[in-house]
């Protein structure tokens, strides 16, 4: 029986992990394997999805989450050999990945026979300005999509969401545009009712020249952070950041990790689990365009948060 693949793409901070979280939490009896391809030295995304940092994490509802290490096709082959075999595979791409390249890899005849690419979902931040779609990577993510899911509608308002919808239509993409409040999308749109059928062929489009556009700077500490000083640090860094995410303990709330997310100029904090033994108390990944932020400057700004604690 073939195992259909759902490919989740979208720009940095669009809300891809929120969508994958929702699918895993509302599997409704489906055995879903989620493959996370994080852009960064610290695999924060896998921790946010599964609550653990292991390479493969089994969930109580029969789903699993694994980190992508090395070749995608090799990772898929490993999943397909599991017993029991997953019924569906969800691949979350990096926010800086061109999904056309991934689609091209998934057209491998062996993978196509055993794990056909069923749906490409592009998650789009509804608060993004229409000018964002002038970016070549944004356009590539839209062109391969079967479904475009608008996230962060609660932050966008009717006017902004209407403008981004019009901008998507102007791109003349064949995708269906749906709302995805809090990552919720109907599984009927994403997974086939009948998996025992021939996969549809796809044309991923022309290969774009590889462009090194973003870099990742990782920062860790074995000490908790001062929340007020961290807020000051993020305010200083924000104009140069494309994305940031992490887990850390604060002086103000010892014994509990905080989940930190920064995207589109907005920062959020949410309570996490207790600190895990043997791992740093503070782990944050910062993503910026090349040359915008040096490691020395970042370390100096973040070390002040620890020193103040």
N, C-alpha and C positions, 0 to 999 in steps of 0.2 A: 504494500500500500504506500503510495507516495506521501511525503510529508511536505505540505505547502509552506512556502516562506513568505513572511510579511517583512518588507524592508521599510524601516522608518528613517526618513531623512529630514533635514531641516537645518537652518543656520544655528550658530552658537546661541544658546539661551532661548531657543524658540519654544521649548517645552516637550522635547522628545522623551526625556526620562519620565515625565509626568504621565504621558500616554502609555509607556511601557509599564509603569507602576500600576496603572489602572487595569490594563489587560491582565497582569499577573494576579492582582487582587480580586478580579472578577472573572476568573477563568471558567466558572460554571461547569466544572467537570472536565474541561479540556486539559490535556497534558501539553503545556506550552514550555518550550525551551527558549529563553531569551539570551541572545549573544550581545554583549556590550563591548563596543570598540571605543574606548575612551581616548581622547587627545590629551595626553599628559603622563608624566612619570608616575603619578600616584593614581591608582585606579579608584577614584572617588565614586564614579558613577555606579560601579558594581556594589559598593557599600550602601549607597542610597537605595538601590533597588532591593537588595537582599538582606541588608542588615549585617553583613559579614564580609570579610575581605578575602575569603578563600577563592580559589579559581572556579570551583563549582559549588553551588549552594542548592540543596534540595529544600523546597518549600512544602509546607504542610498540605497544601491542596493538590500536590502531585506535579507542580511546575518546578522547573529548575532555572537557575540563572548562572551563566558562565562568562568569564572574561575572555576576550579574544586575544590570544597570544600567538603571534606569528601569522601563518597563512590562513586565510578565511576558509578555503576549501578543505584544508586539513581539519580545522575546527568543526566544520559541518560533518565531515566523515566520522569524526569521533562521536558526535551527537547521534548520528544515525546508527551507530553500533551499540548504543545504550540499550539496556533491558530493564524496564520496558522502553520502547522507542517513543520519543515525543510524537504527538499528533500534529503539532504546528511548531514552526520555528520563527521567532521574531528577531531580526537583526537591527540593532540601533547603531546607525553610523555616527562617525565623528561629525561635529558641526562644521568642520572645514574640509570634509571629504566630498569629492565629486561623485555623486551616486551613479553617474553613467559608467564610471570605471568598475564599480561594484556590480552593476547589472551585467556588464560585459563578462566579468568573471563567473557570474552565476549562470551564464549561458553555456558553461562547460557541459558537454553531452552527458557525462556520468552524473553530475549533480542535478542537471535538468530532469533526468529520468527518475532519480530517487527523491529529489527535493525541489520541485518546480517553483519558480518565483511567481507567486500568486498575485500579490498586491504591492505597489509602491505607495507609501503614505508620506506626504510632505507636510510637516508641521510648520505653520507660519504664524509668527507673532502678529496678532491683530493690531498691536500698537506701533508696528514698524511704519515708517513713512513710505509712501509710494515710491519715492526715489530709491529706496533700498533694492527694488527690483531691477534697477539699472546695473547692479553688481552681477558679474558673469557667473559667480558661484550660485547666487540666488536663482538666476534664470535656469541654470543646469538642474538644480534641485526641483524646480517646478516642471521642467519639460519631461522628466521621466516619470512624474507622479500620475497615478490613477485617481488618487484622492488627495485634496489639499484640506487640511484640518486647521481651522483658525483657533489659536489658543489665546489666552489672556483677554477674553472678551469683556470680563468684568472690569478690566483696567482701560480698555480702549474707548468705550462709549460708542454710540450708534454712528456718529459722524466719522470717526477714525476707522471703524470696521467697514463702513460703506466705501471709504476711499481705498482701502487695501483690497477689497473685493473687486472694485473697478480696475485697479492696477493689475490684478491677477488676470482678469478677463482681457485686458489690453495685450497681455502676453500671448493670447490665443492658444492657451494650453488646453488639451482635451479633458483635463481632470475635473472631477466633481468637487465642488467646494462645500464643506460642511462645517458646522460649529463644533468645537471641542472644549466646552467649558470644563475646567479642572481635569483635562485629559480624557474625558469620557467620549468615546466613539462607539457606535453600535458594532458589535462583533460581526453581525450579519454583513456589514459593508467590507469587513477586512478578511474574513475567513470563508472559504467556499462551503456550500451545503453538501456538495459531493466531491470528495477528494480523489476518488478513483476515476480520473479522466485525464486526457492528454493535456499537457501544459500549453499555454498560449505562447507563441513566439514573440519576441520583442526586438525592437531596434533601439539600442541604447543611445544612438546618435554619435556624432563625430567625437573623437578623442581630443580633449582640450590639453594644451601644453601644461605640464606641471608647473605650478607657481608656488614657491615658498613664501607664504604671505604672513603666517602667524607663527609665534613661538610660545612655548610654555615654560613658565618659571615656577618651580615647586619650592615650598617653604615648610619646614617642620620644626617643632620644638617639643621638648619633654616637659615644658612648664605650661600652666594655664595662662590665659590671656586676660588682660583688663578690658572689659567690654567698652567703656567710654573711650579708651585710647585706641581700641580697634576701630571704632566708628570714625575717629579722627583720621586714622590711617587710610581707611577705605575712601573717605572723602578726598584725601590727597591723591589717591591712585585712580579714582573713578574716571577722570577724563581720558586716561590712557588705556583703560581696560576694555577688552571685548567681552570677557567672561571671567568669572572666578567662582570657585566652589570649594567647599572643604568641611572638615569636622574639627571641632576643638572644644576644650573645656575652659570655662571662664572662672575667674576668681569669685565673681558674684554668685555663681551657681556650681559649686564644687560637686564632683561625683556624677555629673551628667554632661554628656556631649551635646553640643549645639550643631545643627546642620545649617551651613551658610551657603547662600546662592547669590550671585550678582550677575545681572544681565540687563541690557538695554537701559543702563543708568539706575537700575533699582536693586536694592539689596534686601534680602529677607533672611530671617533667622527662625528656626523651628527647633523644638526640643528633640533630642535623639536619645540613644540608649546610654547605658553606663559605659565608662571607658573600658576598652578591652585590654587585658594584660599584655605587656610586651610590645605595644605599639606606641608611637609618639602621641602625646595628648593633643597636639595641634598639627593639623595637616591641611594645607591649603594650596590649590593650584590656581595660578594666575595666567590668563591667556591674553596676549596683546599682539598688535601688529609688530613686525620686525623693527627693532631699533627704538621702539617707544619706551622701553623700560629695561634698565640694566639689573642684573642680579645683585650687584653691590648695593644699589640704591634700594631695591626691594628689601633686601636683608636688613638694611639700616632702619627702614621704616617699620618693619615688622618686629624687629628686636626691641624697639622702643615700647611696643605693646607688652612684651614680656618683662622688660626692665621695670615698667610702671607697675606691673602686678606685684 
